[in-house]
């Protein structure tokens, strides 16, 4: 709003100063940056982030595999405290840990501690986990839609940051102009102050 108001300093006025005109140009430049530059920065940032995340998502889909696993037994300490404090058991992540076995895409067998897919986990239950080609546990691949969402958030953040930077620069310039105006006014007042009120007073 202040940026748009600064543009009105272009209007003709016998009291308009050179700094007023300069401030109008600064406000106009800031307005152009708000309307054009900031969205462009956000759009470019969004495209770059989306490209990077989409490549990562494709690589993860090619390098990660969803393989079947079988529950072997609860992990050590998984049911500890269930008889004494059920509420603590519900809050403890150990309750959902189990020992499972699975076969990797390369044919090797593995066994390890993983989060349970269902509650309560029972030996022999089957579920699926994400692994790499050698059977090492990995996270779920990045979804393309999630990648696009994160890219959009990054683009919006970049646009807002650019807009904030423009507004910060505009405020600093206006503050500098105001300082110069007050300095000139103090000098003019210091020069005219001793003679103030003498004209037409008969002295």
URDANOR-V898952 format. One record per pair of residues at least 6 apart in sequence whose ideal C-beta (glycine too) atoms are under 6 Angstrom apart, sorted by the first residue. I is the first residue (numbers start at 1). J is the second residue. D is the distance in Angstrom with one decimal. If there is no record, write none. Layout:
BEGIN
i = {I	I}
j = {J	J}
d = {D	D}
END
This chain:
BEGIN
i = {3	3	3	6	6	7	7	7	9	9	9	10	19	19	23	26	26	30	30	33	34	38	38	38	39	41	41	41	42	42	42	45	45	45	46	46	46	49	49	50	50	53	53	54	56	57	57	57	60	60	61	64	64	64	65	65	66	66	67	67	68	68	69	69	69	69	70	70	71	71	71	71	71	72	72	72	73	73	74	75	75	75	75	77	78	78	78	81	81	82	89	96	96	97	98	98	99	100	101	102	103	104	104	104	105	106	106	108	110	114	117	130	130	131	132}
j = {27	30	31	23	27	24	27	28	20	23	24	24	177	181	177	170	173	166	170	166	163	159	162	163	159	158	159	162	155	158	159	154	155	158	151	152	155	151	154	148	151	147	151	147	142	142	144	147	141	142	141	130	138	141	105	131	128	130	102	131	126	128	100	102	127	129	101	126	98	100	121	123	125	99	100	101	99	123	98	97	98	99	113	94	94	95	97	88	89	89	95	115	116	113	116	121	113	114	111	110	109	131	134	135	133	133	134	135	135	129	127	138	140	137	138}
d = {5.0	4.7	5.3	5.6	2.8	5.7	4.8	5.4	4.5	5.5	3.9	4.6	4.8	5.9	5.6	5.9	5.1	5.3	4.3	4.3	5.7	4.8	4.2	4.3	5.8	5.4	5.9	4.3	4.3	4.8	2.8	5.9	4.9	3.6	5.0	5.9	2.6	4.3	4.3	5.9	3.4	3.6	5.9	5.4	6.0	4.1	5.5	5.1	3.8	5.7	4.8	5.3	5.2	5.0	4.9	5.8	5.1	5.9	5.3	5.4	5.9	5.6	4.4	3.9	5.7	4.9	5.5	5.6	5.4	5.6	5.2	5.4	4.4	4.6	5.9	5.5	5.1	5.8	5.6	3.9	5.5	5.6	4.9	5.2	5.2	5.8	5.2	5.4	5.5	4.7	5.3	5.2	4.6	5.5	4.7	4.8	5.6	5.1	4.4	5.6	5.6	5.9	5.7	2.7	5.2	5.5	5.9	5.4	4.3	5.9	3.6	5.2	5.4	5.9	5.4}
END
